[in-house]
Amino acid sequence: MTVIGIDLGTTNSACGYWTEDGPKLIPNRLGELLTPSVVGLDEAGAVIVGKAAKERLIDHSGSTVAAFKRLMGSDHKIMLNKKLFSAPELSALVLRSLKEDAEAFLGEPVTEAVISVPAYFDDNQRHATKLAGELAGLKVDRLINEPTAAAIAYGLHQKQEGTFLILDMGGGTFDVSILEFFDGVMEVHASAGDNFLGGEDFVEAMVDALLNELQIEKSSLDVRLLQTLYMQMESAKRRVSQMDTQEILLDFGGEKIRWSLTRDWFSRVATPLILRSKRPIERAMSDANLSPAQIDDIVLVGGSTRLALFRSTVGRIFGRLPSTHIDPDTVVALGAAVQAALLSKNSALDDMVLTDVCPYTLGTGVVNEDSPQQGLYFLPIIERNSTVPVSVVRRLATAADNQTELQLEIYQGENRLVKKNIFLGQLNIKIPKAPRGKEEIDVRYTYDMNGLLEVDVTVVSQNKTYSKLIQRNPGVMSEKEKEASLKKMAALKFHPRESEVNRALIAKGERLYEASLGDKREKIAAILSQFDAILDRQNVNEIKKAQLQVKELLESLDSEDWL
Ligand code: AMP
């Protein structure tokens, strides 16, 4: 049975599997390798995923949602047609669609997967991703860090040994990793990142700067106009590296404004974000104790690394340009597919070993006698960038006379004070009465390859152990909630695969129709009504042929202009 590798991206997702010729991507039902991570409900309450949903983002913004990966691990819910969805539920719908596509392509049931996550995802976010897999009916064999996946795919592809710097900037996150591939062992030396820096931030900055220049209040624009503006800035951003100036027709409801977007303008707007991306690069380099000259290759992952401004900044830091011959959009899914094959012990891959690191420091709080008003000090137990799996024990003593209870608080972060770090959970421990410092406890933290933390506390004098697998996470459901969620998902309506292709086409046609005028509008209307008539006849072969024609016609009309 095939275990698939999935890149569950903020903007797009992809999946791959292992073949005799190495990892390969699995096309979705539309024959495309990338499935937009967008989910919606139609008027009849049926679920729409991927491209068809993406086409509806503007016109049906109340029932369509994108970029929910950013909400993984939080308890934020999203309302679609009066139904509330959590980020894992929405992700599950994308995963389920990928699973179905893989099953159709491979011709067998797919029940297990390796899913990639940003290296900087914390414990909550990892749990949420695993949960999304379960809700989609997939056993998640392993969560793999995205940069690690990229390095595996790259290392295998190049059959090259050496030290790699992986820079991964997608729609919502930025990850930096340093890996060494030597003698069949892929070792992660350091990883760092920014969970809130990605392609969408550039678009946000462009929209804000533009509205600021034109002295238009964002809140004064209606949702549709604002979303159109976001889409225009998104496509302008994708072209900015190739075009010095772009003419854009802006519509703020009243008069239309013709506006020239120059590369210089973009550089000014984007520079603060580009500067932010330098911080994790520097941190990973110093954690790995390496100088730029010791990096053999720089590998780019994620759509946002296509920005020339980003590439030249990286070029300036390292004195050479990054490698660009591997597609940054699909390299993670390929690496996840290799990891999937490694786990299912595929013989072609026997001699590759993978090590990873814990991307953040895990510790506990200890009494701060110097300035108690500041709260507890953070005592690191597992230091960031330790190779995993890792298990570390530290012995602590009681802080007060006759203390009979101890609350061990578990934190993740890099700050000296616990209040500035992320609280993960706590363990309550009973201790025999004794003068302060007399009773001791051993605190053991174990962090595994999936990024799950296990805490064991042993009261030394009694040899009694209290254990906790960190689970008290917002956004992560109890078994009961999980059941309810599964029921809710089962009750959602799903369309047969044929009709999803049609939906994507019709949604695209409708969007184009709305965006066009005059002759072009009529042409689109004619194409759509002809297509409707063919669909009504329900002849599979005729529909297939028509799909191709409609696709081509709409694409050529779409590329006529890009307003
Ligand atoms: P991912 O999450 O890896 O799919 O990344 C998608 C992100 O890459 C989105 O924010 C896109 O806007 C961005 N992107 C894709 N192509 C380009 C491009 N040519 N130039 C700049 N950004 C791009």
Residues whose N, C-alpha, C, O or C-beta is under 5 A from the ligand:
A	BS01	AMP	G9 T10 T11 N12 M169 G170 G171 G199 E200 K237 R238 G302 G303 S304 R306 L307
